[in-house]
Amino acid sequence: MASSEPTPELALIPSGDFLMGSEDAEEDERPVHRVHVDDFLMGVQPVTNADYARFVHDTGHRTPAIYELPIVVKAGGVERERSFRQSGGPYVWEDGHPSTERADHPVTLVRYDDAVAYCSWLAAATGKPFRLPTEAEWEKAARGGAESKRYPWGDRLDRNMANFLIDPAQRQTQGTTPCRSFPANGYSLFDMAGNVWEWVSDWYDPRYYGAAPPRNPIGPPSGYLRILRGGSWLVADVRMLSCSHRHKVPPDTYSYAIGFRVACSV
């Protein structure tokens, strides 16, 4: 256990209903349905490299690096593997530490299980019920109290509001940015679109929205794919930046554009 409480800065997401999903997006974002979510706390920013370093120091958990290749990379063949290793290189920690230049950037190269382990450590260290947010909690938080807007800031795409890949030709020179580099949404949350994809706790089911309970849904009891939310610096398809987009991946997935943030029950 840590010698002092490493409690992150949190924002209260107030209890209430919101419209989850989108009628003009992917099929698994439909039907739009009204969901009630109880009060909860959300990290105002993604977990940073500096945050994660304390966890690694306290627990001996493995550092962000390129280990066994995830299914989504192996399926792409030799060229995909080469590109993954090359692009991921700058995000690999050296000698157990992140680069000082990226200390305030979101941690990346973390799998779903790594994010869960961090939350468990944080809960034990603080005595508070930290965890990953549910998919419904994440979407309510991303919307910032605005009803049915496409992005956390509104309906119009704005390059000054998020870190995403405006020009695909810049892929090799772009990357993560320090947390809080862009304006917060209505709940004082930063980077709810762009910068890094964020793990949520739910299993993925493309038909779940049609059968989800109206209060505090937690997703199906099992599945084969996990869910990422929010888009990332690597996203050129701006539909993926929307509050409602559901990005499904195998649980072993990790990359230099995937991170997470914590939630906490009240």
N, C-alpha and C positions, 0 to 999 in steps of 0.2 A: 504494500500500500504506500502511496505517496506520502511524503512528510508534511505536505500542506495541500489544501484542497485545490485541484486544478480546474475549478469550475469555469466553464466558458461563459461568455456574455450571451444572455438569452433574451428573447422577446416573448411576451405573452400573446398567444394566438387565442382570441376570445371565442367562447362557446357560441355556436350558432349554425344556421343552415347556409349552404351555398349550392350553386348549380355546378355539378361535376361533369366534365366531358365537353364535347363539341359536336355539333351536328354537321359541320362542314369540314371535317378532318377524316382521319382514318376510321375504318369500321369499328375497331376495338375501342374507340373513344365515344361510341354511341351505345345506348341512348343517353342523352343528357338527362340527368336525374338529380333530384334534390337530396342532399346528404346533410345530416346533422353531425357535427364534430364537437365534442366536449372541449373545455379549456385545456390547453397544453402549452408547453414552452418549447421554443425552437431556437437552435443556435443562430445568431444573427449573421453568421458567415460559415462557409465550409470549414472543416477541420484543416488547420494549416500544417505545414511541415514541422514547424516549431512545436505545435500541440502534439503531433504524432511522435516526435522525438522523445518527449517525456514518457509517453506510453512505452516506447521501445526500450528506453533506459530502465524503467521500473520492472518490466516483465520479461525482457529478453526476446520479445516477439521479433520475427524476422523483419528486416528493413525493406522498404520499397526497392525493388530490383526486378530484373527480368529472370524469372525462374522457369518452371515448366510452362510451355506455351499454351495459352488457352485454346479451346476448340475453335473459336472463330478465326484465330490466326492460322492454326494448322490446316484448316479447311481451304485456305487461300493459296497453299503451295509455297514453294521455295521463295518466290519473289515477295509474297506477303510477309513471310518470316523475316527476310532481310530488311524490308522496310520497317517492320515493327521493332526490330532490334536497333536499327539506326535511329529511328525517331524517338524511341524510348530512352536512349542513352543519356541525354541530359537530365533525365528525371531520376536516374539511379543514384541512390545514396552511396557515398564513398566512406569507407572505414566506420560505418555505423552512424553517419551523420548526413543530414541534408546540406546542400550548398548554402552558404550564408546569403547568397543572392536570392534564394527561393524560400527563405524561412517563413515569410508572410504570404507565400503562395499556397493554394490548396494542396494538400498531399495528394499524390496520384500513385499509380501502380499498386492499388489496393483492391483486393477481391471483396466479395460480399462477406466472407468469413472474417477477413481482417477488420472490416468495419464493425461487425458484431462484437469481435473481441475487444476492440477499442471501447465500445459502449459499455461492455461488461466491466472493463477495468475502471472506467470513469465512474460507473455506478458504485463500485466497491470503494474507490478512493474518496468519494464525496458523500456516500450514504444516500444518494438521490437516485431515483429510478430512470437513469439515462438509457436510451435505446435508439434505434433507427426510427424515423417517422413512418407511419403507414402511408400508403399511396394517397388516401383521402386527406390525411393531415397535410401532406406535402403540397397537394394541389390547392387546398384552402389557403395555406400559408403563402404560396406563390402568387395567388390572386390578390393578396394584400387588401382584402375587403372590397374590391371592385367586382361587381357582378358581370360575369360572362365576357370579360375582356380577353383578347387573344394572348397578350403578353403581360408580364407583371406591371408594366407601365401604361398599358392601353392597347389599342387595336393597330396602331401604325408601327411598322418596324423602324427602329431608331438605332443607328450604329453607335450612337453616343451613350447608349444605355446598357450595353452588354458586350462581352468579349466573345465574338464568333468570327468565323472565317469569311470575311466579306469578299476576298479575292482568293480563290483556290490556288492561284499561282504563288501565293505567299505562305503556303502551308509549311515550308521548311524553315521559315524565319519567324513565324508566329508561335505562340505558346500560351501557357497560363500567365495570368497577371496577378499582382498582389490583390488579396481580398479587399473589398471596399474601394476598388478603383472606379466603380460606377455607382450611380445613385441607388439608394435603397428603395424598396417598394413601400406600400402603405402600412405594412406592419414592421417597418424598420429592418427588413431583411435584405442582405446584399447577395448578389450573384445567384438569384433564383432563376435566371436565364443566362446561359453561356458560362464561360470559364471552365467548369468541369461538370460532367454528368454526376448525379448523386444517387447513391443506392437508397432504396426504400425497403421496408421489411416484407412486403407482400410477394407471394408467388404470383405468376402471371397466368391469367385465363382470359382469352379474347372475348368470352361471353359473360364475364363476371358482372358487368354493369347491368345486365338485364335481370340479375337475380340477387344483387347485393342488398344487404339490409340497409334501411334508411338511416340508422344511427351507428356511428363509429365502426364502419366496415374495416375489416382487417385482412381481406383477401381470402382466396380459397385455402383449404387446409394443407394442400400439397400441390406440386407441379413439377415441371421440368425446366422452366425458365424463370429468371428473376427480372426485376424491373429497375430501370434507371430513369431519372427524371431531369428535365431542365436544359438539355443540350450542353454544348461545350465549345471551347475555343476552336475545336476541329470541325464544327458543324458549318457546312455551306448551305444545306437545305434548311431554310429558315422555319419551315413547319415544325422542325424538331425543337425550336426554341419556345414553342407555345406552352402555356400553362397546362394544357390537357394532354400533351403528347406522351405516349407510353412506349418506351424503348425497351424491348425485351431481349435478353441475352442469357446464355448458359451461366450457371452459378460460378463457374471457374474463370469467368471473364475478368480481365484487368487491362488497363492501358494507361498511357500518359495523358488521357483526357477524362479519367474517371476518378472521382473522389466521393465524399459524403459529408453530411452534417448531422448533428445529433438532435434528438428530441427528448423531452422529459415530461412525464406525467405530472399533473398538479396534485 
